[in-house]
Amino acid sequence: MRVELALLFNDELLGRGNVSVTPVEQTDDLGVFKASHKLLEGSAIIVLSDFTEGVTLRKSTLDMPIHESSDWESIDLAGYTLAFRCRLDA
């Protein structure tokens, strides 16, 4: 599953990138944070950490169902917004 991630603060884009989640655990540096990820049965575990200076987030673990997004989805993370879009083509 390919997951595109974007971190925003007050509607300002801080960083954006994508990861290909596979059964092999990997870590990608997306600039504003690192994303460690692994595909499990039925879900993808994505851990966001090592945020750049100025971002007050520490670590966030996402347990994301395997799915194809029809549009951008988002969640609130302590005053930040994490937008994401999932594709099954990876």
Backbone as numpy.savetxt, mean C-alpha at the origin, in Angstrom:
# Nx Ny Nz CAx CAy CAz Cx Cy Cz
-1.10 -10.30 -7.61 -1.95 -9.13 -7.61 -1.05 -7.90 -7.61
-1.36 -6.95 -8.45 -0.64 -5.69 -8.48 -1.45 -4.66 -7.70
-0.79 -3.95 -6.79 -1.47 -2.95 -5.96 -0.78 -1.61 -6.15
-1.52 -0.63 -6.60 -1.01 0.73 -6.72 -1.38 1.45 -5.42
-0.40 2.11 -4.82 -0.59 2.78 -3.53 -0.26 4.27 -3.67
-1.03 5.11 -3.00 -0.76 6.54 -2.97 -1.04 7.05 -1.56
-0.09 7.80 -1.01 -0.25 8.36 0.33 -0.49 9.86 0.19
-1.58 10.32 0.83 -1.94 11.74 0.77 -2.08 12.32 2.17
-1.82 13.61 2.27 -2.06 14.34 3.50 -2.74 15.65 3.11
-3.94 15.88 3.65 -4.73 17.06 3.28 -4.87 17.19 1.76
-5.17 16.10 1.10 -5.35 16.04 -0.36 -4.07 16.32 -1.16
-2.92 16.41 -0.49 -1.65 16.58 -1.18 -0.99 15.21 -1.34
-0.63 14.87 -2.56 0.02 13.60 -2.83 1.45 13.63 -2.31
1.76 12.72 -1.38 3.11 12.63 -0.81 3.97 11.62 -1.56
3.35 10.58 -2.07 4.08 9.55 -2.79 3.14 8.55 -3.40
3.64 7.91 -4.47 2.80 6.95 -5.18 3.70 5.90 -5.82
3.25 4.66 -5.83 4.00 3.59 -6.46 3.16 2.33 -6.49
3.72 1.26 -7.05 2.97 0.01 -7.07 3.87 -1.15 -6.73
3.22 -2.20 -6.24 3.91 -3.43 -5.85 3.20 -4.61 -6.50
3.98 -5.63 -6.82 3.42 -6.88 -7.31 3.49 -7.88 -6.16
2.34 -8.22 -5.63 2.27 -9.10 -4.46 2.24 -10.55 -4.95
3.21 -11.34 -4.49 3.34 -12.74 -4.86 3.48 -13.57 -3.59
3.49 -14.90 -3.70 3.69 -15.73 -2.50 5.07 -15.56 -1.85
6.01 -14.98 -2.59 7.35 -14.74 -2.05 7.37 -13.36 -1.39
7.73 -13.31 -0.11 7.77 -12.02 0.60 8.84 -11.12 -0.01
8.46 -9.87 -0.26 9.36 -8.87 -0.85 9.14 -7.54 -0.16
10.12 -6.65 -0.33 10.01 -5.28 0.17 10.38 -4.34 -0.97
9.51 -3.36 -1.22 9.76 -2.34 -2.24 9.85 -0.98 -1.57
10.80 -0.18 -2.02 10.95 1.19 -1.54 10.17 2.09 -2.49
9.11 2.70 -1.98 8.25 3.55 -2.80 8.54 5.03 -2.57
9.69 5.34 -2.01 10.08 6.73 -1.80 9.64 7.25 -0.46
8.37 7.47 -0.27 7.87 8.02 0.99 7.70 6.95 2.07
7.70 5.69 1.67 7.63 4.58 2.62 8.11 3.30 1.94
8.34 2.28 2.74 8.66 0.95 2.22 7.42 0.08 2.38
7.21 -0.81 1.44 6.07 -1.72 1.47 6.58 -3.15 1.41
6.41 -3.89 2.51 6.71 -5.32 2.53 5.41 -6.04 2.26
5.46 -7.07 1.43 4.20 -7.70 1.02 4.39 -9.17 0.72
3.29 -9.89 0.91 3.27 -11.33 0.64 1.83 -11.75 0.38
1.66 -12.62 -0.59 0.35 -13.15 -0.93 0.10 -14.42 -0.12
-1.00 -14.42 0.61 -1.42 -15.60 1.36 -2.68 -16.14 0.69
-3.21 -17.21 1.21 -4.44 -17.77 0.65 -5.61 -16.82 0.90
-6.09 -16.19 -0.15 -7.24 -15.32 -0.03 -6.96 -13.87 0.27
-5.73 -13.51 0.65 -5.45 -12.11 0.95 -3.97 -11.77 0.74
-3.74 -10.49 0.65 -2.39 -9.97 0.55 -2.09 -9.21 1.84
-0.96 -9.50 2.45 -0.52 -8.77 3.63 0.49 -7.74 3.15
0.21 -6.48 3.42 1.10 -5.38 3.02 1.41 -4.57 4.27
2.70 -4.44 4.58 3.14 -3.68 5.75 3.87 -2.43 5.27
3.34 -1.27 5.63 3.96 0.00 5.28 4.80 0.45 6.46
6.05 0.82 6.20 6.95 1.22 7.29 8.04 2.14 6.74
8.94 2.55 7.62 10.08 3.40 7.24 9.64 4.63 6.46
8.66 5.34 7.00 8.15 6.54 6.35 9.21 7.64 6.37
9.20 8.49 5.37 10.18 9.57 5.29 9.98 10.58 6.40
11.01 11.35 6.65 10.97 12.39 7.67 9.82 13.35 7.38
9.11 13.71 8.40 7.97 14.60 8.25 6.64 13.87 8.22
6.65 12.59 7.90 5.43 11.79 7.95 5.38 11.14 9.32
4.31 11.38 10.05 4.23 10.95 11.45 3.76 9.50 11.62
3.51 8.80 10.53 3.11 7.40 10.62 4.31 6.54 10.99
4.08 5.46 11.71 5.15 4.55 12.11 5.12 3.26 11.28
4.02 2.55 11.38 3.88 1.26 10.70 2.40 0.96 10.56
2.04 0.42 9.43 0.64 0.05 9.21 0.59 -1.27 8.46
-0.23 -2.18 8.96 -0.37 -3.50 8.34 -1.76 -3.60 7.71
-1.78 -3.93 6.43 -3.02 -4.08 5.69 -3.23 -5.55 5.36
-4.41 -6.04 5.62 -4.81 -7.40 5.24 -5.85 -7.21 4.14
-5.40 -7.26 2.89 -6.21 -6.87 1.76 -6.73 -8.10 1.02
-8.04 -8.22 0.87 -8.58 -9.35 0.10 -8.09 -9.30 -1.34
-7.90 -10.45 -1.94 -7.51 -10.50 -3.34 -8.73 -10.12 -4.17
-8.59 -9.03 -4.93 -9.72 -8.55 -5.73 -9.23 -7.60 -6.80
-10.12 -7.27 -7.71 -9.89 -6.28 -8.75 -10.71 -5.05 -8.39
-10.04 -3.91 -8.25 -10.74 -2.66 -7.91 -11.42 -2.09 -9.15
-12.63 -1.59 -8.96 -13.30 -0.91 -10.07 -12.89 0.56 -10.13
-12.34 1.07 -9.03 -11.88 2.46 -8.93 -10.92 2.54 -7.75
-10.38 3.70 -7.50 -9.53 3.88 -6.33 -10.34 3.63 -5.06
-9.73 2.97 -4.09 -10.31 2.78 -2.76 -9.41 3.53 -1.79
-9.89 3.81 -0.59 -9.04 4.53 0.36 -9.39 4.18 1.80
-8.38 4.36 2.64 -8.56 4.19 4.09 -7.85 5.35 4.78
-8.34 5.70 5.96 -7.71 6.74 6.77 -6.66 6.11 7.66
-5.48 6.74 7.71 -4.39 6.29 8.57 -3.90 7.46 9.40
-4.49 7.64 10.58 -4.03 8.66 11.53 -3.85 10.02 10.88
-4.87 10.49 10.18 -4.82 11.82 9.56 -4.32 11.82 8.12
-3.80 10.71 7.66 -3.35 10.55 6.27 -4.39 9.72 5.54
-4.35 9.75 4.22 -5.21 8.90 3.41 -4.32 7.99 2.58
-4.59 6.70 2.64 -3.92 5.75 1.78 -4.93 5.33 0.72
-4.65 5.71 -0.52 -5.48 5.31 -1.64 -4.82 4.11 -2.30
-5.63 3.19 -2.78 -5.07 2.00 -3.42 -6.01 1.49 -4.50
-5.41 0.79 -5.46 -6.17 0.18 -6.55 -5.52 -1.17 -6.83
-6.32 -2.22 -6.88 -5.82 -3.58 -7.07 -6.15 -4.09 -8.45
-5.17 -4.81 -9.03 -5.34 -5.43 -10.34 -4.92 -6.89 -10.25
-5.62 -7.75 -10.91 -5.29 -9.17 -10.88 -4.40 -9.58 -12.05
-3.89 -8.62 -12.79 -3.07 -8.92 -13.97 -1.59 -9.10 -13.65
-1.22 -9.19 -12.39 0.19 -9.35 -12.05 0.38 -10.54 -11.13
